[in-house]
């Protein structure tokens, strides 16, 4: 497939423009916007470059990524509900998914595939979801790294699904804490659930499955109106032949307000899992009060080691 760049495409009306407008969190200016999202160029992220596994390519073989993403941004939802929101792409009231489905029905050649990353945030009285949508406007080779991830099994996805964080603006404590998790295989650190359709893939990331991840996130949420963070999503390269790493999508969340979350009713079969309930039991959104479940903390430390160990080599 042809990769895409942040500012090099014609901005004429399309289904993706409709989807971006339909998302509950507004799109804002990359440098000056607040309480919204923007699309940071890929070269702001340092990823594995050629020579990473052979000892070349500079410091641990990492370099700025290509400024181009593999997929195009298609909107962001900031949602809240009384229970955890799973499989949001299957909801009839999802306007981003609806825009994609309408484009597919009219055989729009740019509506090829939709990928959603749903970060599920435990809290009381409501759970939250930050959903990032990315679109493939042309077919991608099934034997490419992204193709193998999309069409592979969950074990493959868990071993490859990676996030790169970058704090753009925020208090020192948030910078220091989140910085320790700059590169992380989410599938090894957290419970990820994958929902696959013929023309879409949704990744539900249960932050409540790790007490440590919940504590870090809620620390950031306590200062959310002063925090701007870049998140890049990619399929990890694990051999020299798969290098250099490329982002399939990236999003900047700029000084978001908790009150801007859109309330949606949970589906009848949606309920907060036992694990998510335990991890979120000591929290109220916007605070950093951590429940003291020693057994769960020990379990979370073991699952989060993949993130800590990747601070220098991710």
GUPALO-274158 format. One line per field, with one value per residue (C-alpha): x, y, z; residue number from 0; residue in three letters. Coordinates in Angstrom, 2 decimals, m for minus. Each point is the difference from the previous one (the first is absolute). Layout:
<martis>
xx	c(X/...)
yy	c(Y/...)
zz	c(Z/...)
resi	c(NUM/...)
resn	c(ala/...)
</martis>
This chain:
<martis>
xx	c(0.00/1.07/0.97/m1.50/1.34/m1.57/m0.27/0.49/m3.50/m2.82/m2.42/m3.10/m3.13/0.05/m1.46/3.04/m0.72/m3.50/1.40/2.46/m2.83/m2.25/2.46/m0.97/3.42/0.72/3.04/2.22/3.17/3.10/1.99/m2.58/m3.12/m1.48/m2.74/0.27/2.19/2.42/2.26/3.72/2.45/1.74/3.51/m0.69/0.32/3.29/m0.52/2.15/1.98/2.03/2.92/m1.83/0.59/3.46/1.44/0.03/m2.21/1.24/m1.08/m1.66/m1.11/m2.80/m0.76/m2.88/m2.71/m1.31/m2.25/m2.62/m2.45/m1.17/m3.66/m1.97/m1.64/m3.79/m1.10/0.13/m2.73/0.20/m2.80/m1.32/m2.49/m1.08/1.94/2.96/m0.66/1.06/m0.11/m1.07/0.27/m2.99/m2.26/m2.83/0.43/3.70/0.07/3.58/m0.77/m3.27/1.87/2.33/m2.90/m1.80/3.15/0.37/m3.61/0.51/3.26/2.26/3.48/1.63/m2.06/2.12/0.61/m0.59/2.20/m1.00/2.04/m2.30/1.82/m2.36/0.41/m1.55/m1.63/m2.90/m2.79/0.71/2.48/1.62/1.21/2.37/m0.51/2.40/m1.08/2.38/m0.93/1.70/m0.94/1.61/0.68/3.07/1.97/m1.12/3.65/1.05/0.58/m3.32/m1.75/1.28/m1.11/m3.51/m0.55/2.03/m1.14/m0.20/3.30/1.80/m1.74/0.83/3.66/0.09/m2.45/2.09/m0.54/2.55/m0.82/1.37/m0.95/m0.10/m1.15/m0.76/1.13/3.38/m1.50/m2.08/2.98/2.21/m2.58/m1.33/3.50/0.97/m2.49/1.03/m0.20/m2.21/m1.41/m3.57/m1.04/2.54/m0.58/m3.80/m2.98/m0.84/m3.18/m0.18/m3.20/0.51/m2.42/0.40/0.93/1.00/2.04/m0.64/2.55/m1.50/2.79/m1.16/2.08/m1.82/1.76/3.16/m0.01/3.28/m1.28/m3.18/2.02/2.15/m2.99/m1.97/3.02/m0.04/m3.78/0.40/1.82/m1.72/m0.84/3.71/1.28/0.62/1.10/0.89/m0.82/1.31/m1.26/1.98/0.70/3.36/2.82/1.75/2.54/2.34/m2.14/m3.00/1.82/m0.42/m2.99/m2.90/m2.96/m3.37/m1.48/0.67/m2.11/0.68/m2.39/0.25/m1.02/m3.25/m2.85/m1.65/m3.38/0.25/m0.60/m3.22/m2.29/m1.24/m2.11/1.76/m1.33/m1.96/2.83/2.67/1.10/3.18/2.12/1.16/3.58/m0.93/m2.23/2.77/2.57/m2.40/m1.45/2.38/m0.36/m2.10/0.78/2.23/1.74/3.04/m1.42/1.26/m1.65/2.34/m0.53/3.42/m0.61/m1.31/2.90/2.48/m1.74/m0.03/3.71/0.80/m2.22/1.39/3.66/m0.08/m0.64/2.69/2.60/m0.67/0.81/3.48/m0.46/m3.64)
yy	c(0.00/3.57/1.65/3.34/3.23/2.53/2.96/m1.32/m1.09/1.89/1.10/m0.43/m1.39/m3.76/m2.61/0.47/3.72/m0.97/m2.50/2.51/2.50/m2.67/m1.05/1.32/1.59/2.91/0.32/2.97/1.73/m2.13/2.71/2.29/m2.12/m1.00/m2.41/m2.00/m2.16/0.48/m2.18/0.27/m0.88/m3.32/1.44/1.28/m3.64/m1.89/m3.60/m2.96/0.76/m2.14/m1.58/m0.25/m3.75/0.03/2.68/2.83/2.99/2.24/m0.17/m3.40/0.27/2.51/3.06/2.34/m1.93/0.92/3.10/m2.01/m2.37/m3.27/0.87/3.25/1.59/m0.47/1.65/m0.36/m0.80/0.93/m1.97/m0.85/m2.59/m1.84/m3.07/m0.81/0.56/m2.95/m0.41/3.58/m0.50/m2.36/2.59/1.39/3.41/0.32/2.88/m0.68/m3.64/1.10/2.36/m2.85/m2.42/2.50/0.48/m3.76/m0.33/2.57/m1.78/2.92/m1.25/1.89/m1.84/m3.12/m0.84/1.57/m0.61/1.26/0.11/0.23/0.97/m1.03/2.03/m1.34/2.48/0.83/0.69/m0.28/m1.86/1.88/m0.92/1.91/m1.46/0.80/m0.83/m0.59/m0.77/m1.85/1.72/m2.70/m3.71/m0.95/m3.16/m2.95/m1.03/3.44/0.52/1.84/m2.64/m2.84/1.90/0.66/m3.53/m1.89/m1.59/1.66/m1.51/1.64/3.31/m0.07/m0.58/2.92/2.76/2.91/3.56/2.81/2.87/3.53/2.65/3.31/2.11/m0.77/0.14/m1.47/m2.93/m1.05/0.37/m2.08/m2.74/m0.44/0.36/m3.28/m1.73/1.75/m3.20/m2.91/m3.22/0.52/m3.59/m1.23/2.69/0.22/m2.09/0.75/m1.28/m0.11/0.26/m0.88/0.51/m0.31/3.67/1.07/m0.83/1.42/m0.28/0.46/0.77/m0.66/2.38/m1.33/m3.35/1.49/1.89/1.71/1.14/1.25/1.95/1.63/0.91/1.44/2.03/1.50/0.49/1.93/2.66/m0.71/3.62/0.86/m3.11/m0.40/m3.48/m1.62/m3.68/m1.98/m3.50/m2.56/m3.66/m0.81/m1.14/m3.05/m0.75/2.00/m0.79/1.73/3.29/2.93/0.24/2.10/1.49/m1.12/3.03/2.74/2.40/3.01/0.57/3.65/1.14/m1.93/0.71/m2.97/1.71/m0.07/m3.77/m1.00/m2.26/m3.13/m2.85/m3.32/m2.91/m2.55/m2.52/2.50/m0.14/0.89/m3.14/m1.26/0.99/3.49/0.49/m0.88/2.21/2.93/m0.45/2.43/2.75/2.95/1.49/3.03/m1.24/m2.13/m1.99/m3.55/m3.06/m2.11/m3.50/m1.52/m3.17/1.93/2.47/m2.88/m1.48/3.37/0.55/m3.26/0.83/3.52/m1.02/m0.12/3.77/0.80/m2.14/1.81/3.46/m0.14/m2.60/0.21)
zz	c(0.00/m0.45/3.29/0.85/1.44/2.38/m2.36/m3.51/m0.93/m1.67/2.72/m2.17/1.61/0.54/2.29/2.22/0.35/1.09/2.49/1.47/0.49/1.51/2.70/3.43/0.63/m2.31/m2.22/0.93/m1.19/0.54/1.78/1.62/0.48/3.37/1.11/m3.19/m2.19/m2.86/m2.14/0.82/m2.79/0.38/0.14/3.53/1.13/0.24/m1.11/m0.94/m3.15/m2.37/1.80/3.32/0.25/m1.57/2.26/m2.53/m0.63/2.82/3.63/0.38/m3.63/0.65/m2.10/m0.84/m1.80/m3.41/0.23/m1.87/1.66/m1.52/0.69/m0.04/3.07/0.00/3.23/3.78/2.51/3.69/1.64/3.44/1.15/3.14/m1.13/m2.20/m3.70/m2.15/m3.79/m0.71/m3.78/0.17/1.66/m2.13/1.65/m0.91/m2.56/m1.11/m0.78/m1.66/m2.33/m0.95/m0.58/m2.24/m2.03/m0.37/m1.16/m2.74/m0.94/0.82/m1.03/2.89/2.64/0.09/3.66/3.43/3.04/3.46/3.22/3.04/3.21/2.80/3.20/3.24/2.34/2.31/m0.55/m3.72/m2.18/m2.87/m3.48/m2.26/m3.47/m2.84/m3.55/m2.91/m3.60/m2.83/m3.25/m2.16/0.45/2.00/m0.88/2.14/0.46/1.26/3.72/0.32/m2.11/2.17/3.10/m1.32/m1.30/2.62/3.24/3.41/1.17/m2.92/0.68/3.70/m0.82/m2.45/0.97/1.19/1.22/0.11/2.36/m0.08/2.56/m1.87/2.93/3.62/3.63/0.85/1.93/m3.00/m2.34/2.30/0.56/m3.52/m1.41/1.66/m2.31/m3.22/m2.06/1.00/m1.40/1.14/m0.60/2.54/2.61/m0.15/m1.03/m3.63/m1.66/m3.79/m2.02/m3.67/m2.85/m3.76/m0.31/3.50/3.08/3.46/2.81/3.47/2.49/3.57/2.11/3.06/m0.46/1.54/3.29/m0.90/m3.40/1.66/2.56/m2.67/m2.15/2.88/1.03/m3.49/0.13/3.23/m2.04/m3.31/m0.82/0.07/m1.80/m3.72/m1.06/m3.30/m0.45/m2.93/m0.82/m1.95/m0.63/1.55/m2.28/1.43/m2.73/m2.21/m3.05/1.59/0.63/0.10/2.30/m1.25/1.83/m1.30/1.75/2.52/2.01/2.21/2.91/1.01/3.49/m0.05/2.41/1.69/m0.31/m3.79/m0.03/m1.73/2.03/m1.76/1.32/0.34/m2.02/2.06/m0.21/1.01/3.64/1.80/0.35/3.39/m0.80/m1.16/3.01/2.43/m1.69/m0.08/3.46/1.66/m2.58/m0.80/m3.38/0.42/3.15/0.68/2.92/m0.43/1.48/2.06/m1.38/0.57/m1.97/m2.97/0.21/m0.09/m3.02/m1.75/0.62/m1.73/m2.97/m0.30/m0.11/m3.80/0.03/2.56/m1.69/m3.29/1.31/m1.53/m2.70/m1.11)
resi	c(0/1/2/3/4/5/6/7/8/9/10/11/12/13/14/15/16/17/18/19/20/21/22/23/24/25/26/27/28/29/30/31/32/33/34/35/36/37/38/39/40/41/42/43/44/45/46/47/48/49/50/51/52/53/54/55/56/57/58/59/60/61/62/63/64/65/66/67/68/69/70/71/72/73/74/75/76/77/78/79/80/81/82/83/84/85/86/87/88/89/90/91/92/93/94/95/96/97/98/99/100/101/102/103/104/105/106/107/108/109/110/111/112/113/114/115/116/117/118/119/120/121/122/123/124/125/126/127/128/129/130/131/132/133/134/135/136/137/138/139/140/141/142/143/144/145/146/147/148/149/150/151/152/153/154/155/156/157/158/159/160/161/162/163/164/165/166/167/168/169/170/171/172/173/174/175/176/177/178/179/180/181/182/183/184/185/186/187/188/189/190/191/192/193/194/195/196/197/198/199/200/201/202/203/204/205/206/207/208/209/210/211/212/213/214/215/216/217/218/219/220/221/222/223/224/225/226/227/228/229/230/231/232/233/234/235/236/237/238/239/240/241/242/243/244/245/246/247/248/249/250/251/252/253/254/255/256/257/258/259/260/261/262/263/264/265/266/267/268/269/270/271/272/273/274/275/276/277/278/279/280/281/282/283/284/285/286/287/288/289/290/291/292/293/294/295/296/297/298/299/300/301/302/303/304/305/306/307/308/309/310/311/312/313)
resn	c(unk/unk/unk/unk/unk/unk/unk/unk/unk/unk/unk/unk/unk/unk/unk/unk/unk/unk/unk/unk/unk/unk/unk/unk/unk/unk/unk/unk/unk/unk/unk/unk/unk/unk/unk/unk/unk/unk/unk/unk/unk/unk/unk/unk/unk/unk/unk/unk/unk/unk/unk/unk/unk/unk/unk/unk/unk/unk/unk/unk/unk/unk/unk/unk/unk/unk/unk/unk/unk/unk/unk/unk/unk/unk/unk/unk/unk/unk/unk/unk/unk/unk/unk/unk/unk/unk/unk/unk/unk/unk/unk/unk/unk/unk/unk/unk/unk/unk/unk/unk/unk/unk/unk/unk/unk/unk/unk/unk/unk/unk/unk/unk/unk/unk/unk/unk/unk/unk/unk/unk/unk/unk/unk/unk/unk/unk/unk/unk/unk/unk/unk/unk/unk/unk/unk/unk/unk/unk/unk/unk/unk/unk/unk/unk/unk/unk/unk/unk/unk/unk/unk/unk/unk/unk/unk/unk/unk/unk/unk/unk/unk/unk/unk/unk/unk/unk/unk/unk/unk/unk/unk/unk/unk/unk/unk/unk/unk/unk/unk/unk/unk/unk/unk/unk/unk/unk/unk/unk/unk/unk/unk/unk/unk/unk/unk/unk/unk/unk/unk/unk/unk/unk/unk/unk/unk/unk/unk/unk/unk/unk/unk/unk/unk/unk/unk/unk/unk/unk/unk/unk/unk/unk/unk/unk/unk/unk/unk/unk/unk/unk/unk/unk/unk/unk/unk/unk/unk/unk/unk/unk/unk/unk/unk/unk/unk/unk/unk/unk/unk/unk/unk/unk/unk/unk/unk/unk/unk/unk/unk/unk/unk/unk/unk/unk/unk/unk/unk/unk/unk/unk/unk/unk/unk/unk/unk/unk/unk/unk/unk/unk/unk/unk/unk/unk/unk/unk/unk/unk/unk/unk/unk/unk/unk/unk/unk/unk/unk/unk/unk/unk/unk/unk/unk/unk/unk/unk/unk/unk/unk/unk/unk/unk/unk/unk)
</martis>
